[in-house]
Amino acid sequence: MPRKDIGNSRCTRRDLLIAAGLGSILTESSPLMGAGLLRKPTLGGTFLQPLNETRTWSREQWLGLFQQLARLRLSRLIIQWVESDGMKFYEAGTAPHLPVLQTILELAAQTKIQVMVGLLHDSAYWQAVGRDPGQVREYFAARESRTVSIINAVLPIVSAHHHFGGWFMTEEIDDINWQEPAPAAILQSYLHRVTGYLRLVTPDATIAISGFANSNSPPARLRSFWQELLGAVPTIGIVMFQDGIGARKLTLGQLPAYFASLRAATRYTGRRLWSVVEIFEQTAGTPLDTNPFAAVAAPFPRVLEQMQLGAGYASELIAFTAFDYMLSAANAPARTLQTSYSAYLGQ
């Protein structure tokens, strides 16, 4: 993204963004206030999206990846799902490999990384939630049944590991499909029941959910929506807000207003707000074209702007995803981003 001077001043757009972020820190309490504004923002963790090929990785491959995460000081791993379209990542893969979930939890203990476990991914989700309320209700009823079955299957696995760091609800909550009262009530009821079951079987586990905004939805509406949802679902403890920069849903100029709305909603309801930093740059797919989604690692200066903005509002920064856009040895942009971020850490 090119930088432009504003008027005749020598301030760059990046300088103004940083100033805006610092201004919000000075006027409202923030995690950075306790650091005396001296601590530079860093990524605290990353997502992982398990795929079919993930089940074939050797223990040595997994160990190498975990060691890289540790070197980058990423102390939290969020497995976005443990079942995707019938593919179960908590069951054994091709012999002699261990189940993905068990392998991750064992290596997390060795490298002192906390693991948050996501549940069900369904590629038909977005199509299903855009239907009429009766069909949405039927979809969530079936989804709830499958999700509870997954919880029961993975519970013995996660309960045996001290580095299990809680649950991640895989339903990404957008700001378009739930504006009408009927679908919003269906969503709230579903989340209340599933998270209630999670609280029953794991009373002390954190429960998180993520959401994102589209630039055609005003920040005030986003605040009221999340405030109502969190009030209806008291078991959710963390909201992870996807910053939308990599997917081109928001711009760096728009992002502070949306962060502020989410922070207001989470403060009002006593929840934590984390930022999901999209460290990629989309190259294909909606809204660019009709091709399948494709992306490359973003340039570090842009990622740094995202981190600086997010740190003014959120208590933790989570990369999406280091595995795809930092740790891919065969990918030149990913190697460049990893090198730049390592240098930023002083390594």
Buried (B, 14 or more C-beta within 10 A) or exposed (E): BEEEEEEEEEEEBBBBBBEBBBEBBEEBEBBBEEEEEEEBBBBBBBBBBBEEEBBEBEEEEBBBBBEBBBEBBBBBBBBBBBBBEEBBBBBEBEEEBBBBBBBBBBBBBEBEBBBBBBBBBBEEBEEBBEBEBEEBBEBBEEBBEBBBEBBEBBBEBBEEBEBBBBBBBBBBBBBEBBEEEEBBBBBBBBBBBBBEBBBEEBEEBBBBBBBBBBBEBBBEEBBBBBBBBBEBBBBBBBBBBBBBBBBBBBEBEBBBBBBBBBBBBBBEBEBBBBBBBBBBBBEEBEEEEEEEEEBBBBBBEBBBBBBBBBBBBBBBBBBBBBBBBBBBEEBEBBBBBBEBBBEBEEE
